[in-house]
Amino acid sequence: MSRLGVVAALLCAGFLGACGSGHPSQGISTTSSGSLPAVSNATNLHLEPAIGAGSSPAPTTLMTKDLVVGEGATAVKSDTVVVQYVGANYSDGKDFDSSWERGQPTTFPLSQVVPGFAQGIVGMKLGGRREIVIPPALGYGAVGSPPAISPNETLVFVVDLISIQ
């Protein structure tokens, strides 16, 4: 799947319903250690972050870590956001999508992305950078998004919150 196709799949509300068992009530764990993969260029907002592979077992709940704490407004679930991001597979750290590679940030309503991506951005402050680990139940589930995202793949995003609309 092309990188633009992954973004389109993230935004496709119809696909979200087919993802399976994502529930907004599932817990979010905010942590600074444990099952979060290492991120190179983690605090330099001028450089694309590089995500390493995670370690087994992969987390089963949404995990977030603020790599840079923003100082602006806080994102809420009804917002449309402008972000710069890179997404990788937890299992091997291989990138499947990057707005950095396309050379421009991406704009989308949080209501139209996979549940874990939206839940991971909610509460983030403008100007911040956050690592988000999304278990399959809050991502693409058993369907995956072949060929870039295998079925039951845990996803890792590093997201810079550029603006809130």
C-alpha angles and dihedrals in degrees: 000000000000119000090248087051091056090053090048090050091050089053098044107106092194091058091052091065090053093053092088128215106020110138125185089218093066113113126263115215117203110198143153097211141022121063099003113118119235116264123208117210085021098157103029105095090190093064131064109251119237117217121211127210118278126237127246131295099044116220118266095204130058111271128194135183125184106225091179118017111222123222101210138077120325121246117241128193094258094056131108107221137198110216142171110213150159124209126201139174112259093219097061108003091241112154116238098175139012132175085196090066091050089053097234141071121257127235123209142147111254088226091068104054133079110291097249093052092051094043090049093055097044108099093024116131124232111265093027134122119218135185112218124190112196121195117218093257089064095037130039096324123195091339097060119184104267137241096015098037120039123215112279093011119159110226131215123201131180107202131189112201104220101170144344119224 
